[in-house]
Amino acid sequence: MSIFFSLFAGLGLFFIGVRLISSNLRQVIGRRLRQLIARAVTSAGSLALFGLLAGAVMQSVNAVIHVLVALVTAGAMDRKRAFPIIRWANLGTSLLALVAAIDLHALALCLVGLTGIAYYQQIDQSTRWRHAVGALLGLGLLFLGTDFIKTGAAMLRTAPWLREQIAELGVWLLPSFFIGAAVAWAAQSSTTVVVITMSLAAGGLIGWNGGAMLVMGAGLGSAASAWNLAGRLQGSARQLVLFQVLLRLQGLLLTFIFYACNRWLLDEPFGRLLDHFDMGLPARLAAFYMVVQVLSDLGSRALEKPSLRWLQAWAAPSLQENLSKPHFVHDEALDEAETALLLADKEQQRLLACLPAYLDALRQDAPAALASADKRQAAESQVLQLCEQFLVELADRQRSRDVLERSMVLRDRNRLLGSLQESLAELHQSTQAAMGDPTVAQLLDQLVQSLHMMLETLAETAALAQPDAEDLELLRSLTHDRSELMDGIRRRLQGSELDAGLRQAVFSATTVFERCVWLARRYVLLLDSPAASQASMHAAAHNTSPAFSPSPKN
């Protein structure tokens, strides 16, 4: 039973590790690290090297895919660059000699020990290092889980009952195929099946045909385990997982054709070729496994265009994923201060124009909202975070007084936009909870309509190259203090016969409405600041510049 406990514990640690890496890597990746990764994996050679090393070290393409998903969703890597990495990672998992030279057990213990020290020193409480420590712990648990799985597989190779049962596999080829698929699916690694098969062949317990079927079955098991990873993933993340499934299935089909032609049509030319190298049966099975990986890669390359079209149609990027992508800011613009400031301003104008959409689901005369307020806020807050990092790095690179003043104004606007997004999402939740009563619903609809008009006017004015005094005066009148009006509404409701829960929801909605008006007024004051006026003059001068076009990457 200790064999199965080792495998079970290894799988558990593996899944915990990939979840910790996925959840923390997205937070720990800063702009500098994203630039480093983007520059490191640009050419075909660097993509191949990255994929080979990742597959060889982790010995699981599923683990590599989890890391790629985190990088793609964090914006550190383009989705199209991740596909060739998956191809090369499959080849990397077959580099058994390289993996054998790496002591994963010692490395895993070192990583867990380091994170334990970090927790003891309360480094995980630091805002700067919290997610880095979590990702480090996830990596240690992933390696430890992989080591547990390999230990269990090693014990399986020496189990007497398994040696007796496996001796029949050379006769019954179809059971061999499905056993290989089941073991690969359970171990989350086709390499485990290959190592077991080579050990059985070295002991004379299995022949060429049975071993080849186990190796081919491992391809199906690997595809099934990748399919399980898809889960609730959407968009680009789901495309990466499905790409691995397609790659494995295409390779499996080509391998079957290769095996059938080699055995029944061409009288074993593959075996005669290996005879020239004086290779034993274990080495022949290893060579066959390499053939499987190469055929998977070739099949994927030959069908790349239709496969990518199919993936795009079946797992199209979700609305939330599209909302989380910046349209204007990009790293290349940081070399030119004027362009960077103009693009950051355009990005903020776009996000400001999106604010009324938070209220669409609450307005009685509005079309259905494309995305819920909480999902929209979660996605667009990522864009604001990228804008903040963009402006901080711009200020570090360009230390002129003009750039610093204008970047500070843009950073203040960025924070106000974030507060407005959070407040509108909260208003959406409070207002929905209070819509049960017709009288209350009418009152809240008036507040929502008023705030919607206010935000639309603010966005239209902010988009002007040079807002005039009348526009700003109109905004100041629209965003005047509403505290007395909201207090009057709350006092009237205090003595009403409304349900206590409904009354509390209205109190919350009016309070959040008051906060939204105050935040909007703060934004108006920033539009009227000297630095903001200077930025608008620069924007007017560059209004026809190609810098306003969205980044080709996005």
C-alpha positions in Angstrom: 0.0 0.0 0.0 3.0 2.3 0.6 3.4 2.4 -3.2 0.0 3.9 -3.8 0.3 6.2 -0.8 3.5 7.6 -2.3 1.8 8.1 -5.7 -1.3 9.6 -4.1 0.7 12.0 -2.0 2.9 12.9 -5.0 -0.2 13.8 -7.0 -1.6 15.9 -4.2 1.7 17.8 -3.7 2.0 18.2 -7.5 -1.5 19.8 -7.8 -0.9 22.1 -4.8 2.4 23.2 -6.3 1.0 24.1 -9.7 -1.9 26.0 -8.1 0.5 28.0 -5.9 2.7 28.7 -8.8 -0.2 29.7 -11.0 -1.8 32.0 -8.4 1.4 33.7 -7.2 3.4 34.0 -10.4 0.8 36.2 -11.9 1.2 38.6 -8.9 5.0 38.4 -8.6 5.7 39.2 -12.2 6.6 42.8 -12.4 7.3 44.9 -15.4 11.1 44.4 -15.3 10.7 40.6 -15.1 8.2 40.6 -17.8 10.6 42.5 -20.0 13.4 40.1 -19.2 11.2 37.1 -20.1 9.9 38.7 -23.2 13.4 39.5 -24.4 14.7 36.0 -23.5 12.2 34.0 -25.5 11.9 36.0 -28.7 13.8 33.9 -31.2 13.1 30.3 -32.3 16.3 29.1 -30.6 15.4 30.7 -27.3 11.9 29.3 -27.4 13.3 25.8 -28.1 15.9 26.0 -25.3 13.3 27.3 -22.8 10.9 24.5 -23.7 13.6 21.7 -23.6 14.9 22.8 -20.2 11.4 23.3 -18.8 10.3 19.8 -19.9 13.6 18.2 -18.8 13.6 19.7 -15.3 9.9 19.4 -14.5 9.4 16.0 -16.4 5.8 16.9 -16.8 4.3 18.9 -19.7 1.3 19.6 -17.6 3.5 21.5 -15.1 5.1 23.5 -17.9 1.6 24.4 -19.2 0.6 25.7 -15.8 3.6 28.0 -15.8 2.9 29.1 -19.3 -0.7 29.8 -18.4 0.5 32.0 -15.5 3.0 33.9 -17.8 0.4 34.4 -20.6 -2.4 35.6 -18.3 0.1 37.9 -16.5 1.2 39.5 -19.8 4.8 38.2 -19.6 4.5 36.1 -22.8 2.4 36.2 -25.9 0.1 33.3 -26.5 1.6 32.4 -29.9 5.1 32.1 -28.3 3.8 29.6 -25.8 2.7 27.0 -28.4 6.3 26.1 -29.7 7.4 26.0 -26.0 4.9 23.2 -25.4 6.2 21.3 -28.5 9.8 21.5 -27.2 8.7 20.7 -23.6 7.3 17.4 -24.9 10.7 16.6 -26.4 12.4 17.8 -23.2 10.6 15.2 -21.1 12.3 12.5 -23.0 15.8 13.7 -21.9 16.0 11.1 -19.2 19.8 11.3 -18.8 19.6 15.0 -18.0 16.8 14.5 -15.5 18.7 11.6 -13.9 21.6 14.1 -13.1 19.2 16.4 -11.2 18.5 15.6 -7.6 14.9 16.8 -7.4 14.5 15.5 -3.9 17.4 17.6 -2.5 16.2 20.6 -4.6 12.7 20.3 -3.3 13.8 20.0 0.3 16.0 23.1 -0.1 13.1 25.1 -1.6 10.7 24.1 1.2 13.4 24.9 3.8 13.9 28.4 2.2 10.2 29.1 2.2 10.0 27.9 5.8 12.7 30.4 6.9 10.9 33.1 4.9 7.7 32.4 6.8 9.5 32.3 10.1 11.1 35.7 9.4 7.6 36.9 8.3 8.9 37.8 4.8 5.6 36.5 3.5 3.9 39.4 5.2 5.8 41.9 3.0 3.7 43.3 0.2 6.8 43.2 -2.0 7.8 39.5 -1.4 4.5 37.8 -0.4 3.8 36.4 -3.8 7.4 35.5 -4.5 7.5 33.4 -1.4 4.2 31.7 -2.4 5.5 30.9 -5.8 8.8 29.5 -4.3 6.8 27.2 -2.0 4.7 26.1 -5.0 7.8 25.2 -6.9 9.2 23.2 -4.0 6.0 21.3 -3.5 5.8 20.6 -7.2 9.3 19.1 -7.2 8.6 17.2 -4.0 5.4 15.8 -5.5 7.3 14.8 -8.7 9.9 13.0 -6.5 7.2 11.1 -4.7 5.7 10.0 -8.0 9.1 8.8 -9.2 9.7 7.0 -5.9 6.3 5.2 -6.2 7.1 4.4 -9.8 10.5 2.9 -8.7 8.8 0.7 -6.2 6.3 -0.4 -8.8 9.2 -1.6 -11.0 10.3 -4.0 -8.2 6.9 -5.2 -7.1 6.7 -9.0 -7.6 3.0 -9.0 -8.3 3.4 -6.4 -11.0 6.2 -8.5 -12.7 3.9 -11.5 -12.9 1.0 -9.6 -14.3 3.1 -7.6 -16.7 4.6 -10.7 -18.3 1.4 -11.2 -20.2 1.5 -7.8 -21.9 3.7 -9.1 -24.8 0.8 -11.3 -25.8 -2.2 -9.0 -25.4 -1.3 -5.7 -27.1 -4.6 -3.8 -26.6 -4.6 -4.2 -22.8 -0.9 -3.0 -22.9 -2.0 0.1 -24.7 -4.7 1.0 -22.2 -2.5 0.1 -19.2 0.1 2.6 -20.5 -2.6 5.2 -20.9 -4.0 4.7 -17.4 -0.5 4.9 -15.7 0.4 8.0 -17.7 -2.9 9.6 -16.8 -2.5 8.8 -13.1 1.2 9.9 -12.9 0.6 13.0 -15.0 3.7 12.0 -17.0 4.3 9.8 -20.0 7.9 9.5 -19.0 7.0 7.5 -16.0 5.5 4.8 -18.3 8.6 4.8 -20.5 10.9 4.4 -17.5 8.8 1.5 -16.1 8.6 -0.1 -19.6 12.4 0.1 -20.1 13.0 -1.5 -16.7 10.6 -4.4 -17.5 12.3 -4.9 -20.8 15.7 -4.9 -19.2 14.4 -7.7 -16.9 13.2 -9.7 -19.8 9.5 -9.4 -18.7 8.2 -7.7 -21.8 9.0 -7.8 -25.5 9.2 -5.2 -28.2 5.5 -5.2 -29.2 4.1 -5.0 -25.7 6.6 -2.3 -24.8 5.8 -0.3 -27.9 2.1 -0.5 -27.0 2.7 0.8 -23.5 4.7 3.7 -24.9 1.9 4.6 -27.4 -0.7 4.3 -24.7 1.3 6.8 -22.6 0.6 9.3 -25.4 -3.2 8.8 -24.9 -2.9 9.1 -21.1 -0.9 12.3 -21.5 -3.6 13.7 -23.7 -6.3 12.7 -21.2 -4.4 14.3 -18.2 -4.0 17.5 -20.2 -7.7 17.5 -21.0 -8.4 17.3 -17.2 -6.3 20.4 -16.7 -8.7 22.4 -18.9 -11.3 22.4 -16.2 -12.8 25.8 -15.9 -10.0 27.6 -17.9 -11.1 29.9 -20.6 -9.7 31.8 -23.5 -5.9 31.7 -24.0 -5.3 29.5 -21.0 -7.7 26.9 -22.3 -6.1 27.1 -25.8 -2.7 26.2 -24.4 -4.1 23.1 -22.7 -6.1 22.0 -25.8 -3.0 22.5 -27.9 -1.3 19.9 -25.9 -4.3 17.5 -26.3 -4.2 18.1 -30.1 -0.4 17.6 -30.2 -0.7 14.3 -28.4 -3.6 13.0 -30.5 -2.0 13.9 -33.8 1.3 12.3 -32.7 -0.6 9.2 -31.6 -2.3 8.8 -34.9 1.0 9.2 -36.8 2.7 6.7 -34.4 0.0 4.1 -35.1 0.5 4.5 -38.8 4.3 4.3 -38.3 4.0 1.2 -36.2 1.6 -0.6 -38.5 3.6 0.2 -41.6 6.8 -0.9 -39.8 5.4 -4.2 -38.6 3.0 -5.4 -41.2 3.9 -3.7 -44.5 7.6 -3.1 -44.5 8.9 -6.0 -42.5 10.5 -4.1 -39.5 12.8 -1.5 -41.2 12.9 0.4 -37.9 14.2 -2.7 -36.1 16.9 -3.3 -38.8 18.0 0.3 -38.5 18.5 0.0 -34.8 20.4 -3.3 -35.3 23.2 -1.3 -36.9 23.7 0.6 -33.6 23.7 -2.7 -31.6 20.9 -1.4 -29.2 19.3 -3.5 -26.6 15.5 -3.6 -26.1 15.4 -0.8 -23.4 17.4 1.5 -25.7 15.1 0.6 -28.6 12.0 1.5 -26.6 13.7 4.8 -25.6 14.4 5.4 -29.3 10.8 4.6 -30.1 9.6 7.1 -27.5 11.7 9.7 -29.2 10.1 8.8 -32.5 6.7 9.3 -30.8 7.7 12.8 -29.6 9.2 13.8 -33.0 6.0 12.6 -34.9 3.9 14.6 -32.5 6.0 17.6 -33.2 5.9 17.1 -37.0 2.1 16.5 -37.0 1.6 19.6 -34.9 3.7 21.7 -37.3 2.0 20.3 -40.4 -1.5 21.1 -39.0 -0.6 24.3 -37.2 -2.8 26.7 -39.1 -6.0 24.7 -39.0 -5.3 23.7 -35.4 -4.9 27.3 -34.3 -8.1 28.3 -36.1 -10.0 25.5 -34.4 -8.6 26.5 -31.0 -9.5 30.1 -31.6 -13.1 29.1 -32.4 -13.5 26.5 -29.6 -11.7 28.5 -26.8 -12.1 32.1 -27.9 -10.7 34.7 -25.4 -13.4 35.6 -22.9 -14.7 39.1 -22.5 -13.0 39.3 -19.2 -9.7 38.4 -20.7 -10.1 41.0 -23.4 -11.0 43.6 -20.8 -7.8 42.9 -18.9 -5.6 43.7 -21.9 -4.3 47.3 -22.3 -5.0 48.9 -25.6 -2.4 51.7 -25.7 0.4 51.3 -23.2 3.3 49.0 -24.1 6.9 48.7 -23.1 8.4 50.0 -26.3 6.9 53.5 -25.6 9.0 54.0 -22.5 12.0 55.1 -24.6 10.1 58.2 -25.6 8.6 60.2 -22.7 6.1 62.3 -24.7 4.7 59.2 -26.4 4.6 57.3 -23.1 2.6 60.0 -21.4 0.2 60.4 -24.3 -0.4 56.7 -24.4 -1.0 56.5 -20.7 -3.5 59.3 -20.9 -5.3 57.6 -23.8 -5.5 54.4 -21.8 -7.0 56.2 -18.8 -9.5 57.9 -21.1 -10.6 54.6 -22.5 -11.0 53.2 -18.9 -12.9 56.3 -17.9 -15.3 55.9 -20.8 -15.9 52.3 -19.7 -17.2 53.4 -16.2 -20.8 53.9 -17.2 -20.9 50.3 -18.4 -20.8 49.3 -14.7 -24.3 50.7 -14.3 -25.9 49.2 -17.4 -27.3 46.2 -15.6 -29.0 48.5 -13.1 -30.7 50.9 -15.6 -34.2 50.1 -16.5 -33.9 51.5 -20.0 -30.4 50.1 -20.8 -29.4 47.0 -22.9 -28.1 44.0 -21.1 -24.6 44.4 -19.7 -21.9 42.5 -21.5 -20.0 41.6 -18.3 -21.0 41.7 -14.7 -19.6 44.6 -12.6 -17.4 42.5 -10.4 -15.8 40.7 -13.4 -15.3 43.9 -15.2 -13.7 45.5 -12.2 -11.4 42.5 -11.7 -10.3 42.7 -15.3 -9.9 46.4 -15.7 -8.0 46.7 -12.4 -5.3 44.6 -14.0 -5.0 47.3 -16.7 -4.7 50.0 -14.0 -2.0 48.0 -12.3 -0.1 47.8 -15.6 -0.6 51.6 -16.1 0.8 52.2 -12.6 3.9 50.1 -13.3 4.3 51.8 -16.7 4.2 55.3 -15.1 6.6 54.4 -12.2 9.2 53.0 -14.7 8.7 56.1 -16.9 9.4 58.4 -13.9 12.5 56.2 -13.1 13.9 56.5 -16.7 12.9 60.2 -17.4 13.7 62.4 -14.4 12.9 65.8 -15.9 10.6 68.0 -13.9 8.0 68.2 -16.6 7.7 64.4 -17.0 7.6 63.8 -13.2 4.8 66.4 -12.7 2.7 65.0 -15.5 3.3 61.4 -14.5 2.2 62.2 -10.9 -1.0 63.7 -12.2 -1.6 60.5 -14.3 -0.8 58.3 -11.3 -3.3 60.3 -9.2 -5.9 59.7 -11.9 -5.0 56.1 -12.0 -5.8 55.7 -8.3 -9.1 57.6 -8.7 -10.1 55.3 -11.5 -9.3 52.3 -9.4 -11.4 53.7 -6.5 -14.3 54.5 -8.9 -14.2 51.0 -10.3 -14.4 49.4 -6.8 -17.1 51.8 -5.7 -19.2 51.2 -8.9 -18.9 47.4 -8.4 -20.0 47.9 -4.7 -22.9 50.1 -5.8 -24.0 47.5 -8.3 -24.1 44.9 -5.5 -25.9 47.1 -3.0 -28.5 48.4 -5.6 -29.3 44.9 -6.8 -30.0 43.8 -3.2 -32.5 46.7 -2.8 -34.5 46.3 -6.0 -37.3 44.2 -4.4 -39.5 47.2 -3.4 -41.0 49.2 -6.3 -40.7 52.6 -4.5 -37.1 51.9 -3.6 -36.3 50.6 -7.1 -37.6 53.9 -8.6 -35.5 55.9 -6.2 -32.3 53.9 -6.9 -32.9 54.0 -10.6 -32.9 57.8 -10.4 -29.6 57.7 -8.6 -28.1 55.3 -11.1 -29.3 57.4 -14.1 -27.9 60.5 -12.5 -24.5 58.9 -11.9 -24.5 57.4 -15.4 -25.0 60.8 -17.0 -22.3 62.3 -14.7 -19.8 59.7 -15.7 -20.6 60.0 -19.4 -20.1 63.7 -19.2 -16.8 63.3 -17.3 -15.5 60.9 -19.9 -16.5 63.1 -22.9 -14.8 66.1 -21.3 -11.7 64.2 -20.4 -11.4 63.1 -24.0 -11.2 66.7 -25.2 -7.8 67.9 -26.2 -8.3 71.1 -24.2 -11.4 71.2 -22.0 -12.8 74.8 -21.8 -14.0 76.6 -18.7 -17.7 76.0 -19.5 -17.2 72.2 -19.7 -15.3 72.1 -16.4 -17.9 74.3 -14.7 -20.6 72.0 -15.9 -18.7 69.0 -14.4 -18.2 70.9 -11.1 -21.9 71.6 -10.9 -22.8 67.9 -11.7 -20.4 66.7 -9.1 -21.3 69.0 -6.3 -21.7 67.7 -2.7 -24.7 65.4 -2.4 -24.3 64.6 1.3 -27.4 66.7 2.4 -29.6 65.1 -0.2 -28.4 61.5 0.7 -28.9 62.3 4.4 -32.5 63.4 3.7 -33.2 60.2 1.9 -31.8 58.1 4.7 -33.8 60.0 7.3 -37.0 59.5 5.4 -36.3 55.8 5.2 -35.4 55.6 8.8 -39.0 56.0 9.9 -40.5 54.0 7.1 -41.9 50.5 7.3 -39.3 49.0 5.0 -37.8 45.7 5.9 -34.6 46.2 7.9 -32.4 44.3 5.3 -33.9 46.4 2.5 -33.4 49.6 4.4 -29.7 48.7 5.1 -29.2 48.0 1.4 -30.6 51.4 0.5 -28.3 53.1 3.1 -25.3 51.3 1.6 -26.3 52.3 -1.9 -26.7 56.0 -1.0 -23.4 56.0 0.8 -21.6 54.5 -2.1 -23.3 56.9 -4.5 -22.1 59.8 -2.4 -18.5 58.4 -2.5 -18.7 58.0 -6.4 -19.7 61.6 -6.7 -16.9 62.7 -4.5 -14.4 60.7 -6.5 -15.7 62.1 -9.8 -15.3 65.6 -8.4 -11.7 64.8 -7.5 -11.1 63.6 -11.1 -12.5 66.9 -12.4 -10.1 68.8 -10.2 -7.2 66.9 -11.7 -8.4 67.7 -15.2 -8.3 71.4 -14.2 -4.7 71.2 -12.7 -1.8 73.0 -14.4 0.0 69.8 -15.2 -3.1 68.3 -16.6 -3.6 71.3 -18.8 -0.1 71.1 -20.0 -0.6 67.4 -20.8 -3.7 68.3 -22.8 -1.8 70.9 -24.8 0.8 68.2 -25.7 -2.0 65.8 -26.6 -3.5 68.4 -28.9 -0.2 68.9 -30.6 0.2 65.2 -31.2 -3.4 64.4 -32.0 -2.4 63.0 -35.4 0.6 61.1 -34.2 0.7 57.3 -34.9 1.6 56.9 -31.2 -2.2 57.0 -30.5 -2.7 53.7 -32.3 -3.0 50.6 -30.1 0.1 48.5 -29.7 0.3 45.8 -32.3 0.9 43.3 -29.5 -2.4 43.9 -28.0 
